[in-house]
């Protein structure tokens, strides 16, 4: 009975170890031809703008790079095999217009430099990676919800009445202004006629005085 129990325990341990090896074997470990010194663990995954802002705030050279060249079209994180002093991941930026990839990684040299990170690689985007990014960006655009259209609600009866009253008031003010303008123009015209009549009267008086002087 004791031997049977021991056999069960040993079998369970062996199965657990085999399962762990199988699980570990399922994790991708690869190297790029242009960066054979980097062991990639698993596959890269896209990050949001919020996560990118976090990395920018905590990686010194990444912050300066984005300030100089702007935000990338696409950003992702790739886990890598840890190797001192590098942290076990890279932040990779992709600028499609300039066909540029820039990879950054935090560096743990001292607790006195908690936000220290440097540029590890800068080069062209491979055709395969560019195609992958374009597919992701296209799917994002297609999945984006349409922008809401703002429709003004119909005016209530009270608002319509108030608007009509205001329009009528404006009309009355404009009519009054027009009448005042016309009255001013008539006053000016009348004033000019009065001046001309006065001038004719003065001339007539002067002529009469001249005639009277001539006769005497």
C-alpha positions as CSV (number, residue, x, y, z in Angstrom):
1,X,0.0,0.0,0.0
2,X,2.9,2.3,0.9
3,X,4.7,1.5,-2.3
4,X,1.5,2.3,-4.3
5,X,1.3,5.7,-2.7
6,X,4.9,6.4,-3.3
7,X,4.4,5.4,-7.0
8,X,1.5,7.8,-7.3
9,X,3.6,10.7,-5.8
10,X,6.6,10.0,-8.1
11,X,4.3,9.7,-11.2
12,X,2.6,13.1,-10.3
13,X,6.0,14.7,-9.9
14,X,7.2,13.3,-13.3
15,X,4.0,14.5,-15.0
16,X,4.4,17.9,-13.5
17,X,7.9,18.2,-14.7
18,X,6.9,17.1,-18.2
19,X,4.1,19.6,-18.3
20,X,6.5,22.4,-17.2
21,X,8.9,21.4,-19.9
22,X,6.2,21.3,-22.5
23,X,4.9,24.7,-21.4
24,X,8.4,26.2,-21.5
25,X,9.0,24.7,-25.0
26,X,5.8,26.4,-26.3
27,X,7.3,29.9,-25.6
28,X,8.9,31.3,-28.6
29,X,12.6,32.1,-28.4
30,X,14.1,33.7,-31.6
31,X,16.8,35.9,-32.9
32,X,16.7,38.4,-35.8
33,X,19.3,38.1,-38.4
34,X,20.3,41.8,-38.0
35,X,20.3,41.5,-34.2
36,X,21.5,38.0,-33.4
37,X,22.7,39.0,-30.0
38,X,19.1,39.7,-28.8
39,X,17.0,36.7,-27.8
40,X,13.3,37.5,-28.2
41,X,10.9,35.7,-25.9
42,X,7.4,35.3,-27.2
43,X,5.9,37.7,-29.8
44,X,5.8,41.5,-29.6
45,X,2.5,43.2,-28.7
46,X,1.2,46.6,-29.6
47,X,0.9,49.2,-26.8
48,X,-1.5,52.1,-26.3
49,X,-0.7,55.7,-26.2
50,X,-1.1,55.7,-22.5
51,X,1.5,52.9,-22.0
52,X,3.8,54.6,-24.5
53,X,3.6,57.9,-22.4
54,X,4.5,55.8,-19.3
55,X,7.6,54.4,-21.1
56,X,8.5,57.9,-22.4
57,X,8.4,59.2,-18.8
58,X,10.7,56.4,-17.6
59,X,13.2,56.1,-20.4
60,X,15.5,59.1,-20.7
61,X,16.7,58.7,-24.3
62,X,13.2,57.6,-25.4
63,X,11.8,60.9,-24.0
64,X,14.4,63.0,-25.9
65,X,13.8,61.0,-29.1
66,X,10.1,61.5,-29.1
67,X,10.5,65.2,-28.4
68,X,12.8,65.5,-31.4
69,X,11.0,63.3,-33.9
70,X,7.4,63.1,-32.6
71,X,5.1,60.2,-31.8
72,X,5.5,57.1,-33.9
73,X,2.8,55.6,-36.1
74,X,3.1,52.4,-34.2
75,X,4.7,51.2,-30.9
76,X,5.1,47.8,-29.4
77,X,6.9,45.9,-26.6
78,X,9.1,42.9,-27.2
79,X,10.2,40.8,-24.2
80,X,13.8,39.7,-24.4
81,X,16.1,37.4,-22.5
82,X,17.4,39.4,-19.6
83,X,21.1,40.3,-19.7
84,X,22.6,42.6,-17.2
85,X,22.3,45.6,-17.1
86,X,19.4,45.5,-19.6
87,X,15.8,45.1,-18.4
88,X,14.0,42.1,-20.0
89,X,12.0,44.1,-22.6
90,X,12.4,46.6,-25.4
91,X,10.1,49.5,-26.5
92,X,10.1,49.6,-30.3
93,X,8.9,52.6,-32.3
94,X,8.0,52.6,-35.9
95,X,7.9,55.7,-38.2
96,X,6.3,54.6,-41.5
97,X,6.9,57.8,-43.5
98,X,10.6,57.7,-42.8
99,X,10.7,53.9,-42.8
100,X,12.5,53.9,-39.4
101,X,12.5,51.5,-36.4
102,X,14.0,52.7,-33.1
103,X,14.4,50.3,-30.2
104,X,14.9,51.4,-26.6
105,X,15.4,49.5,-23.4
106,X,15.7,50.5,-19.7
107,X,19.0,50.0,-18.0
108,X,19.4,49.2,-14.3
109,X,22.8,50.5,-13.3
110,X,22.1,52.0,-10.0
111,X,19.1,53.0,-7.8
112,X,20.2,56.5,-8.3
113,X,19.3,56.3,-12.0
114,X,15.7,54.8,-11.9
115,X,14.6,56.3,-15.3
116,X,17.7,55.6,-17.4
117,X,17.1,54.0,-20.8
118,X,19.0,54.1,-24.0
119,X,18.6,53.6,-27.8
120,X,19.7,50.0,-28.6
121,X,18.9,49.9,-32.3
122,X,18.0,52.2,-35.1
123,X,17.4,51.0,-38.7
124,X,15.0,50.4,-41.5
125,X,11.7,48.7,-41.0
126,X,11.7,45.2,-42.7
127,X,9.1,44.7,-45.4
128,X,7.5,41.9,-43.3
129,X,7.2,44.2,-40.3
130,X,5.8,47.1,-42.3
131,X,3.1,44.9,-43.9
132,X,2.2,43.6,-40.4
133,X,1.9,47.2,-39.0
134,X,-0.2,48.4,-42.0
135,X,-2.6,45.6,-41.5
136,X,-2.9,46.4,-37.8
137,X,-3.5,50.1,-38.4
138,X,-6.0,49.4,-41.2
139,X,-8.0,47.1,-38.8
140,X,-8.0,49.9,-36.2
141,X,-9.3,52.4,-38.6
142,X,-12.1,50.1,-39.7
143,X,-13.0,49.3,-36.1
144,X,-13.1,52.9,-35.0
145,X,-16.7,54.0,-34.2
146,X,-18.1,56.8,-36.3
147,X,-17.9,60.3,-34.9
148,X,-21.2,61.4,-33.4
149,X,-23.2,63.9,-35.4
150,X,-24.6,66.7,-33.3
151,X,-28.2,67.5,-34.2
152,X,-29.8,70.6,-32.8
153,X,-33.2,69.8,-31.2
154,X,-36.2,71.6,-32.7
155,X,-37.1,74.9,-31.1
156,X,-40.0,74.9,-28.7
157,X,-43.1,77.1,-29.2
158,X,-41.8,79.5,-26.5
159,X,-38.4,79.8,-28.1
160,X,-40.0,80.3,-31.6
161,X,-42.3,83.1,-30.1
162,X,-39.3,84.7,-28.4
163,X,-37.3,84.6,-31.7
164,X,-40.1,86.1,-33.6
165,X,-40.5,88.9,-31.1
166,X,-36.8,89.7,-31.3
167,X,-36.9,89.7,-35.1
168,X,-40.0,92.1,-35.0
169,X,-38.2,94.4,-32.5
170,X,-35.1,94.4,-34.7
171,X,-37.3,95.2,-37.7
172,X,-38.9,98.1,-35.8
173,X,-35.6,99.5,-34.8
174,X,-34.3,99.3,-38.4
175,X,-37.5,101.1,-39.7
176,X,-37.1,103.8,-37.1
177,X,-33.5,104.3,-38.1
178,X,-34.5,104.5,-41.7
179,X,-37.2,107.2,-40.9
180,X,-34.7,109.2,-38.9
181,X,-32.2,109.1,-41.7
182,X,-34.8,110.3,-44.2
183,X,-35.9,113.1,-41.8
184,X,-32.3,114.2,-41.4
185,X,-31.9,114.3,-45.1
186,X,-35.0,116.3,-45.6
187,X,-33.9,118.8,-42.9
188,X,-30.6,119.2,-44.6
189,X,-32.3,119.7,-47.9
190,X,-34.7,122.3,-46.4
191,X,-31.8,124.0,-44.8
192,X,-30.0,124.3,-48.1
193,X,-33.2,125.7,-49.7
194,X,-33.5,128.3,-46.9
195,X,-29.9,129.4,-47.4
196,X,-30.4,129.8,-51.1
197,X,-33.7,131.8,-50.5
198,X,-31.8,134.1,-48.0
199,X,-29.0,134.6,-50.5
200,X,-31.6,135.6,-53.2
201,X,-33.2,138.1,-50.8
202,X,-29.9,139.7,-49.9
203,X,-29.0,140.0,-53.5
204,X,-32.4,141.5,-54.3
205,X,-32.0,144.1,-51.5
206,X,-28.5,145.0,-52.6
207,X,-29.7,145.6,-56.2
208,X,-32.6,147.7,-55.0
209,X,-30.2,149.9,-53.0
210,X,-27.9,150.3,-55.9
211,X,-30.8,151.4,-58.2
212,X,-31.9,153.9,-55.5
213,X,-28.5,155.4,-55.3
214,X,-28.2,155.7,-59.0
215,X,-31.5,157.6,-59.3
216,X,-30.5,160.1,-56.7
